[in-house]
Amino acid sequence: LIADGEPRVQSVIHHNMTFYWPGEASPPDWSKFRVPLPQDSNTIRSAEDIPPEEIRNAHRFLTKEYGKISDEDVIREIAKLFGFHRIGDTVRNWIVYSLLMD
């Protein structure tokens, strides 16, 4: 990430929040998503810290795994993947916002 002393990052703004990506990453083409480590609550991010691109990638993963599932199940399974045990308004709204951007 660092060449000639300068970090190479790019940023993407969603809903007035800035997400930073390694310079070599292309957020629109990104196909991965990061999940928390089991039994390590320190690796759980807040909903708004998860880029919409990762939420959409998690949705694509679930679609490949399970086929078509209800909207409510999509929200619940995405939340579960990212380590959320309860789905409050913040988590639900961020997931829905992220999916609607696609």
N, CA, C and O atoms as a GROMACS GRO file, in nm:
protein
  408
    1LEU      N    1   0.080  -0.121   0.000
    1LEU     CA    2   0.000   0.000   0.000
    1LEU      C    3   0.084   0.127   0.000
    1LEU      O    4   0.034   0.234  -0.033
    2ILE      N    5   0.209   0.115   0.036
    2ILE     CA    6   0.291   0.234   0.042
    2ILE      C    7   0.403   0.224  -0.061
    2ILE      O    8   0.480   0.128  -0.063
    3ALA      N    9   0.411   0.324  -0.146
    3ALA     CA   10   0.518   0.333  -0.244
    3ALA      C   11   0.570   0.476  -0.240
    3ALA      O   12   0.493   0.571  -0.237
    4ASP      N   13   0.698   0.489  -0.241
    4ASP     CA   14   0.760   0.621  -0.235
    4ASP      C   15   0.711   0.702  -0.115
    4ASP      O   16   0.705   0.825  -0.120
    5GLY      N   17   0.677   0.632  -0.007
    5GLY     CA   18   0.635   0.701   0.114
    5GLY      C   19   0.492   0.747   0.114
    5GLY      O   20   0.446   0.802   0.215
    6GLU      N   21   0.419   0.729   0.005
    6GLU     CA   22   0.280   0.774  -0.003
    6GLU      C   23   0.185   0.654  -0.005
    6GLU      O   24   0.202   0.564  -0.087
    7PRO      N   25   0.085   0.652   0.084
    7PRO     CA   26  -0.011   0.543   0.080
    7PRO      C   27  -0.097   0.553  -0.047
    7PRO      O   28  -0.137   0.661  -0.088
    8ARG      N   29  -0.122   0.439  -0.106
    8ARG     CA   30  -0.206   0.437  -0.226
    8ARG      C   31  -0.342   0.382  -0.186
    8ARG      O   32  -0.361   0.261  -0.170
    9VAL      N   33  -0.435   0.472  -0.171
    9VAL     CA   34  -0.571   0.435  -0.136
    9VAL      C   35  -0.666   0.512  -0.224
    9VAL      O   36  -0.632   0.616  -0.282
   10GLN      N   37  -0.785   0.461  -0.233
   10GLN     CA   38  -0.890   0.535  -0.300
   10GLN      C   39  -1.008   0.540  -0.205
   10GLN      O   40  -1.020   0.456  -0.116
   11SER      N   41  -1.092   0.635  -0.223
   11SER     CA   42  -1.207   0.647  -0.134
   11SER      C   43  -1.336   0.648  -0.215
   11SER      O   44  -1.340   0.691  -0.330
   12VAL      N   45  -1.440   0.599  -0.151
   12VAL     CA   46  -1.574   0.598  -0.209
   12VAL      C   47  -1.666   0.654  -0.102
   12VAL      O   48  -1.656   0.616   0.015
   13ILE      N   49  -1.755   0.743  -0.140
   13ILE     CA   50  -1.848   0.802  -0.044
   13ILE      C   51  -1.986   0.744  -0.066
   13ILE      O   52  -2.038   0.743  -0.178
   14HIS      N   53  -2.044   0.694   0.042
   14HIS     CA   54  -2.181   0.643   0.042
   14HIS      C   55  -2.254   0.708   0.159
   14HIS      O   56  -2.209   0.700   0.273
   15HIS      N   57  -2.365   0.771   0.132
   15HIS     CA   58  -2.450   0.825   0.238
   15HIS      C   59  -2.369   0.914   0.333
   15HIS      O   60  -2.380   0.902   0.455
   16ASN      N   61  -2.289   1.002   0.276
   16ASN     CA   62  -2.204   1.095   0.351
   16ASN      C   63  -2.098   1.027   0.438
   16ASN      O   64  -2.046   1.089   0.531
   17MET      N   65  -2.066   0.903   0.409
   17MET     CA   66  -1.960   0.832   0.481
   17MET      C   67  -1.854   0.790   0.379
   17MET      O   68  -1.885   0.748   0.268
   18THR      N   69  -1.728   0.803   0.419
   18THR     CA   70  -1.617   0.770   0.331
   18THR      C   71  -1.561   0.633   0.366
   18THR      O   72  -1.533   0.603   0.482
   19PHE      N   73  -1.546   0.551   0.264
   19PHE     CA   74  -1.487   0.418   0.279
   19PHE      C   75  -1.357   0.418   0.200
   19PHE      O   76  -1.352   0.465   0.086
   20TYR      N   77  -1.251   0.366   0.261
   20TYR     CA   78  -1.120   0.363   0.198
   20TYR      C   79  -1.088   0.223   0.150
   20TYR      O   80  -1.115   0.124   0.218
   21TRP      N   81  -1.028   0.216   0.032
   21TRP     CA   82  -0.993   0.090  -0.031
   21TRP      C   83  -0.847   0.094  -0.071
   21TRP      O   84  -0.795   0.200  -0.106
   22PRO      N   85  -0.780  -0.020  -0.066
   22PRO     CA   86  -0.642  -0.023  -0.116
   22PRO      C   87  -0.641   0.024  -0.261
   22PRO      O   88  -0.735  -0.001  -0.336
   23GLY      N   89  -0.535   0.092  -0.299
   23GLY     CA   90  -0.526   0.149  -0.433
   23GLY      C   91  -0.548   0.050  -0.545
   23GLY      O   92  -0.600   0.086  -0.651
   24GLU      N   93  -0.507  -0.076  -0.522
   24GLU     CA   94  -0.523  -0.176  -0.628
   24GLU      C   95  -0.664  -0.235  -0.635
   24GLU      O   96  -0.698  -0.305  -0.730
   25ALA      N   97  -0.746  -0.206  -0.535
   25ALA     CA   98  -0.883  -0.259  -0.534
   25ALA      C   99  -0.974  -0.170  -0.618
   25ALA      O  100  -0.957  -0.048  -0.622
   26SER      N  101  -1.067  -0.231  -0.684
   26SER     CA  102  -1.168  -0.157  -0.760
   26SER      C  103  -1.303  -0.185  -0.694
   26SER      O  104  -1.363  -0.290  -0.720
   27PRO      N  105  -1.352  -0.094  -0.610
   27PRO     CA  106  -1.476  -0.122  -0.536
   27PRO      C  107  -1.592  -0.176  -0.621
   27PRO      O  108  -1.660  -0.268  -0.578
   28PRO      N  109  -1.617  -0.121  -0.742
   28PRO     CA  110  -1.727  -0.177  -0.821
   28PRO      C  111  -1.704  -0.323  -0.864
   28PRO      O  112  -1.799  -0.397  -0.887
   29ASP      N  113  -1.577  -0.362  -0.874
   29ASP     CA  114  -1.544  -0.497  -0.919
   29ASP      C  115  -1.511  -0.592  -0.803
   29ASP      O  116  -1.486  -0.710  -0.824
   30TRP      N  117  -1.511  -0.540  -0.682
   30TRP     CA  118  -1.476  -0.618  -0.564
   30TRP      C  119  -1.579  -0.730  -0.546
   30TRP      O  120  -1.699  -0.703  -0.552
   31SER      N  121  -1.535  -0.852  -0.524
   31SER     CA  122  -1.629  -0.964  -0.512
   31SER      C  123  -1.624  -1.032  -0.376
   31SER      O  124  -1.690  -1.134  -0.355
   32LYS      N  125  -1.549  -0.977  -0.283
   32LYS     CA  126  -1.532  -1.040  -0.153
   32LYS      C  127  -1.607  -0.963  -0.045
   32LYS      O  128  -1.654  -0.852  -0.067
   33PHE      N  129  -1.617  -1.024   0.072
   33PHE     CA  130  -1.666  -0.954   0.189
   33PHE      C  131  -1.596  -1.014   0.311
   33PHE      O  132  -1.565  -1.132   0.314
   34ARG      N  133  -1.573  -0.930   0.410
   34ARG     CA  134  -1.499  -0.972   0.529
   34ARG      C  135  -1.597  -0.997   0.642
   34ARG      O  136  -1.684  -0.915   0.671
   35VAL      N  137  -1.582  -1.110   0.706
   35VAL     CA  138  -1.669  -1.144   0.819
   35VAL      C  139  -1.584  -1.145   0.946
   35VAL      O  140  -1.462  -1.160   0.940
   36PRO      N  141  -1.649  -1.128   1.061
   36PRO     CA  142  -1.571  -1.130   1.186
   36PRO      C  143  -1.517  -1.269   1.215
   36PRO      O  144  -1.571  -1.370   1.171
   37LEU      N  145  -1.408  -1.271   1.289
   37LEU     CA  146  -1.350  -1.399   1.332
   37LEU      C  147  -1.439  -1.461   1.439
   37LEU      O  148  -1.488  -1.390   1.526
   38PRO      N  149  -1.460  -1.591   1.434
   38PRO     CA  150  -1.541  -1.656   1.537
   38PRO      C  151  -1.481  -1.631   1.675
   38PRO      O  152  -1.359  -1.632   1.693
   39GLN      N  153  -1.566  -1.609   1.770
   39GLN     CA  154  -1.528  -1.591   1.910
   39GLN      C  155  -1.438  -1.469   1.934
   39GLN      O  156  -1.373  -1.462   2.038
   40ASP      N  157  -1.434  -1.374   1.841
   40ASP     CA  158  -1.356  -1.252   1.862
   40ASP      C  159  -1.444  -1.131   1.832
   40ASP      O  160  -1.450  -1.083   1.719
   41SER      N  161  -1.511  -1.083   1.935
   41SER     CA  162  -1.603  -0.972   1.917
   41SER      C  163  -1.532  -0.844   1.874
   41SER      O  164  -1.598  -0.751   1.827
   42ASN      N  165  -1.402  -0.838   1.888
   42ASN     CA  166  -1.327  -0.720   1.845
   42ASN      C  167  -1.323  -0.707   1.693
   42ASN      O  168  -1.289  -0.600   1.641
   43THR      N  169  -1.357  -0.814   1.622
   43THR     CA  170  -1.353  -0.808   1.475
   43THR      C  171  -1.490  -0.776   1.415
   43THR      O  172  -1.504  -0.769   1.293
   44ILE      N  173  -1.590  -0.755   1.500
   44ILE     CA  174  -1.723  -0.718   1.451
   44ILE      C  175  -1.724  -0.567   1.427
   44ILE      O  176  -1.692  -0.488   1.516
   45ARG      N  177  -1.761  -0.529   1.306
   45ARG     CA  178  -1.769  -0.387   1.271
   45ARG      C  179  -1.911  -0.337   1.295
   45ARG      O  180  -2.006  -0.416   1.293
   46SER      N  181  -1.925  -0.208   1.318
   46SER     CA  182  -2.060  -0.152   1.324
   46SER      C  183  -2.116  -0.156   1.182
   46SER      O  184  -2.041  -0.160   1.085
   47ALA      N  185  -2.247  -0.155   1.171
   47ALA     CA  186  -2.311  -0.168   1.039
   47ALA      C  187  -2.259  -0.063   0.941
   47ALA      O  188  -2.229  -0.094   0.826
   48GLU      N  189  -2.248   0.062   0.988
   48GLU     CA  190  -2.206   0.169   0.898
   48GLU      C  191  -2.059   0.162   0.860
   48GLU      O  192  -2.014   0.238   0.774
   49ASP      N  193  -1.983   0.074   0.923
   49ASP     CA  194  -1.842   0.056   0.887
   49ASP      C  195  -1.823  -0.049   0.778
   49ASP      O  196  -1.712  -0.073   0.733
   50ILE      N  197  -1.932  -0.112   0.738
   50ILE     CA  198  -1.926  -0.214   0.633
   50ILE      C  199  -1.963  -0.148   0.501
   50ILE      O  200  -2.076  -0.100   0.486
   51PRO      N  201  -1.871  -0.144   0.406
   51PRO     CA  202  -1.903  -0.081   0.278
   51PRO      C  203  -2.021  -0.151   0.208
   51PRO      O  204  -2.032  -0.273   0.213
   52PRO      N  205  -2.107  -0.073   0.145
   52PRO     CA  206  -2.218  -0.134   0.071
   52PRO      C  207  -2.174  -0.240  -0.029
   52PRO      O  208  -2.246  -0.336  -0.053
   53GLU      N  209  -2.055  -0.222  -0.085
   53GLU     CA  210  -2.005  -0.322  -0.180
   53GLU      C  211  -1.992  -0.459  -0.114
   53GLU      O  212  -2.024  -0.561  -0.175
   54GLU      N  213  -1.947  -0.462   0.011
   54GLU     CA  214  -1.934  -0.590   0.082
   54GLU      C  215  -2.070  -0.649   0.115
   54GLU      O  216  -2.087  -0.771   0.108
   55ILE      N  217  -2.165  -0.566   0.149
   55ILE     CA  218  -2.300  -0.616   0.178
   55ILE      C  219  -2.362  -0.675   0.052
   55ILE      O  220  -2.424  -0.781   0.057
   56ARG      N  221  -2.344  -0.608  -0.060
   56ARG     CA  222  -2.397  -0.664  -0.187
   56ARG      C  223  -2.326  -0.793  -0.224
   56ARG      O  224  -2.389  -0.884  -0.278
   57ASN      N  225  -2.197  -0.803  -0.196
   57ASN     CA  226  -2.125  -0.928  -0.223
   57ASN      C  227  -2.175  -1.040  -0.133
   57ASN      O  228  -2.185  -1.155  -0.177
   58ALA      N  229  -2.206  -1.009  -0.009
   58ALA     CA  230  -2.263  -1.109   0.081
   58ALA      C  231  -2.398  -1.156   0.028
   58ALA      O  232  -2.431  -1.274   0.037
   59HIS      N  233  -2.476  -1.064  -0.027
   59HIS     CA  234  -2.605  -1.100  -0.085
   59HIS      C  235  -2.586  -1.194  -0.204
   59HIS      O  236  -2.659  -1.292  -0.218
   60ARG      N  237  -2.490  -1.164  -0.289
   60ARG     CA  238  -2.463  -1.253  -0.403
   60ARG      C  239  -2.420  -1.391  -0.356
   60ARG      O  240  -2.461  -1.492  -0.414
   61PHE      N  241  -2.338  -1.396  -0.252
   61PHE     CA  242  -2.295  -1.523  -0.194
   61PHE      C  243  -2.417  -1.602  -0.145
   61PHE      O  244  -2.429  -1.721  -0.173
   62LEU      N  245  -2.506  -1.537  -0.072
   62LEU     CA  246  -2.624  -1.605  -0.018
   62LEU      C  247  -2.714  -1.654  -0.130
   62LEU      O  248  -2.773  -1.762  -0.121
   63THR      N  249  -2.726  -1.576  -0.236
   63THR     CA  250  -2.809  -1.617  -0.350
   63THR      C  251  -2.752  -1.742  -0.415
   63THR      O  252  -2.827  -1.832  -0.454
   64LYS      N  253  -2.619  -1.748  -0.427
   64LYS     CA  254  -2.556  -1.868  -0.484
   64LYS      C  255  -2.575  -1.988  -0.392
   64LYS      O  256  -2.597  -2.100  -0.440
   65GLU      N  257  -2.567  -1.966  -0.262
   65GLU     CA  258  -2.579  -2.076  -0.164
   65GLU      C  259  -2.721  -2.127  -0.150
   65GLU      O  260  -2.744  -2.248  -0.146
   66TYR      N  261  -2.818  -2.034  -0.144
   66TYR     CA  262  -2.955  -2.071  -0.109
   66TYR      C  263  -3.057  -2.048  -0.220
   66TYR      O  264  -3.172  -2.090  -0.207
   67GLY      N  265  -3.019  -1.983  -0.327
   67GLY     CA  266  -3.117  -1.948  -0.429
   67GLY      C  267  -3.198  -1.829  -0.382
   67GLY      O  268  -3.150  -1.747  -0.303
   68LYS      N  269  -3.318  -1.820  -0.430
   68LYS     CA  270  -3.404  -1.707  -0.393
   68LYS      C  271  -3.458  -1.727  -0.252
   68LYS      O  272  -3.516  -1.832  -0.221
   69ILE      N  273  -3.439  -1.627  -0.168
   69ILE     CA  274  -3.496  -1.630  -0.033
   69ILE      C  275  -3.570  -1.498  -0.010
   69ILE      O  276  -3.546  -1.400  -0.080
   70SER      N  277  -3.657  -1.496   0.088
   70SER     CA  278  -3.738  -1.377   0.113
   70SER      C  279  -3.650  -1.259   0.153
   70SER      O  280  -3.538  -1.276   0.199
   71ASP      N  281  -3.705  -1.140   0.134
   71ASP     CA  282  -3.631  -1.019   0.170
   71ASP      C  283  -3.592  -1.020   0.318
   71ASP      O  284  -3.481  -0.982   0.353
   72GLU      N  285  -3.683  -1.062   0.402
   72GLU     CA  286  -3.656  -1.067   0.546
   72GLU      C  287  -3.544  -1.166   0.577
   72GLU      O  288  -3.458  -1.140   0.662
   73ASP      N  289  -3.545  -1.281   0.509
   73ASP     CA  290  -3.438  -1.379   0.529
   73ASP      C  291  -3.304  -1.326   0.478
   73ASP      O  292  -3.200  -1.353   0.538
   74VAL      N  293  -3.306  -1.251   0.369
   74VAL     CA  294  -3.184  -1.190   0.316
   74VAL      C  295  -3.123  -1.099   0.422
   74VAL      O  296  -3.004  -1.107   0.451
   75ILE      N  297  -3.204  -1.012   0.478
   75ILE     CA  298  -3.156  -0.918   0.580
   75ILE      C  299  -3.101  -0.994   0.700
   75ILE      O  300  -2.992  -0.963   0.749
   76ARG      N  301  -3.174  -1.093   0.746
   76ARG     CA  302  -3.131  -1.171   0.863
   76ARG      C  303  -3.000  -1.245   0.836
   76ARG      O  304  -2.910  -1.245   0.920
   77GLU      N  305  -2.988  -1.309   0.720
   77GLU     CA  306  -2.867  -1.386   0.688
   77GLU      C  307  -2.746  -1.296   0.665
   77GLU      O  308  -2.635  -1.331   0.705
   78ILE      N  309  -2.766  -1.182   0.602
   78ILE     CA  310  -2.655  -1.088   0.585
   78ILE      C  311  -2.609  -1.038   0.722
   78ILE      O  312  -2.489  -1.032   0.749
   79ALA      N  313  -2.702  -1.001   0.805
   79ALA     CA  314  -2.667  -0.955   0.940
   79ALA      C  315  -2.589  -1.062   1.015
   79ALA      O  316  -2.491  -1.033   1.082
   80LYS      N  317  -2.633  -1.186   1.002
   80LYS     CA  318  -2.566  -1.298   1.069
   80LYS      C  319  -2.422  -1.314   1.018
   80LYS      O  320  -2.329  -1.335   1.096
   81LEU      N  321  -2.405  -1.305   0.885
   81LEU     CA  322  -2.271  -1.318   0.827
   81LEU      C  323  -2.173  -1.216   0.886
   81LEU      O  324  -2.056  -1.246   0.908
   82PHE      N  325  -2.223  -1.095   0.910
   82PHE     CA  326  -2.138  -0.989   0.961
   82PHE      C  327  -2.133  -0.984   1.113
   82PHE      O  328  -2.078  -0.890   1.171
   83GLY      N  329  -2.190  -1.085   1.178
   83GLY     CA  330  -2.175  -1.098   1.323
   83GLY      C  331  -2.282  -1.034   1.407
   83GLY      O  332  -2.267  -1.026   1.529
   84PHE      N  333  -2.391  -0.988   1.347
   84PHE     CA  334  -2.498  -0.925   1.425
   84PHE      C  335  -2.598  -1.031   1.471
   84PHE      O  336  -2.651  -1.107   1.390
   85HIS      N  337  -2.623  -1.034   1.600
   85HIS     CA  338  -2.718  -1.131   1.656
   85HIS      C  339  -2.859  -1.073   1.660
   85HIS      O  340  -2.958  -1.146   1.658
   86ARG      N  341  -2.866  -0.943   1.667
   86ARG     CA  342  -2.996  -0.874   1.667
   86ARG      C  343  -2.998  -0.775   1.552
   86ARG      O  344  -2.896  -0.716   1.517
   87ILE      N  345  -3.114  -0.758   1.495
   87ILE     CA  346  -3.127  -0.666   1.382
   87ILE      C  347  -3.210  -0.547   1.427
   87ILE      O  348  -3.333  -0.550   1.427
   88GLY      N  349  -3.140  -0.441   1.466
   88GLY     CA  350  -3.207  -0.317   1.501
   88GLY      C  351  -3.224  -0.231   1.376
   88GLY      O  352  -3.189  -0.272   1.266
   89ASP      N  353  -3.279  -0.113   1.397
   89ASP     CA  354  -3.303  -0.023   1.284
   89ASP      C  355  -3.176   0.013   1.209
   89ASP      O  356  -3.175   0.019   1.086
   90THR      N  357  -3.067   0.036   1.282
   90THR     CA  358  -2.942   0.076   1.218
   90THR      C  359  -2.892  -0.033   1.124
   90THR      O  360  -2.858  -0.006   1.009
   91VAL      N  361  -2.888  -0.155   1.173
   91VAL     CA  362  -2.840  -0.267   1.090
   91VAL      C  363  -2.933  -0.288   0.972
   91VAL      O  364  -2.888  -0.298   0.858
   92ARG      N  365  -3.062  -0.295   0.998
   92ARG     CA  366  -3.161  -0.317   0.891
   92ARG      C  367  -3.152  -0.207   0.785
   92ARG      O  368  -3.147  -0.236   0.666
   93ASN      N  369  -3.151  -0.083   0.828
   93ASN     CA  370  -3.150   0.027   0.733
   93ASN      C  371  -3.024   0.029   0.649
   93ASN      O  372  -3.029   0.060   0.530
   94TRP      N  373  -2.909  -0.003   0.709
   94TRP     CA  374  -2.784  -0.002   0.633
   94TRP      C  375  -2.782  -0.116   0.530
   94TRP      O  376  -2.736  -0.097   0.418
   95ILE      N  377  -2.831  -0.231   0.569
   95ILE     CA  378  -2.837  -0.344   0.474
   95ILE      C  379  -2.931  -0.309   0.357
   95ILE      O  380  -2.896  -0.328   0.241
   96VAL      N  381  -3.050  -0.259   0.390
   96VAL     CA  382  -3.146  -0.224   0.285
   96VAL      C  383  -3.090  -0.115   0.195
   96VAL      O  384  -3.099  -0.125   0.072
   97TYR      N  385  -3.033  -0.012   0.253
   97TYR     CA  386  -2.971   0.096   0.174
   97TYR      C  387  -2.866   0.039   0.080
   97TYR      O  388  -2.863   0.073  -0.038
   98SER      N  389  -2.780  -0.046   0.132
   98SER     CA  390  -2.672  -0.104   0.052
   98SER      C  391  -2.724  -0.189  -0.062
   98SER      O  392  -2.671  -0.183  -0.173
   99LEU      N  393  -2.827  -0.266  -0.036
   99LEU     CA  394  -2.883  -0.353  -0.141
   99LEU      C  395  -2.957  -0.274  -0.247
   99LEU      O  396  -2.955  -0.311  -0.364
  100LEU      N  397  -3.020  -0.166  -0.207
  100LEU     CA  398  -3.095  -0.085  -0.304
  100LEU      C  399  -3.004  -0.008  -0.397
  100LEU      O  400  -3.046   0.037  -0.504
  101MET      N  401  -2.877   0.009  -0.358
  101MET     CA  402  -2.782   0.080  -0.444
  101MET      C  403  -2.743  -0.004  -0.564
  101MET      O  404  -2.698   0.050  -0.665
  102ASP      N  405  -2.760  -0.135  -0.556
  102ASP     CA  406  -2.715  -0.227  -0.661
  102ASP      C  407  -2.800  -0.214  -0.786
  102ASP      O  408  -2.776  -0.285  -0.884
   0.00000   0.00000   0.00000
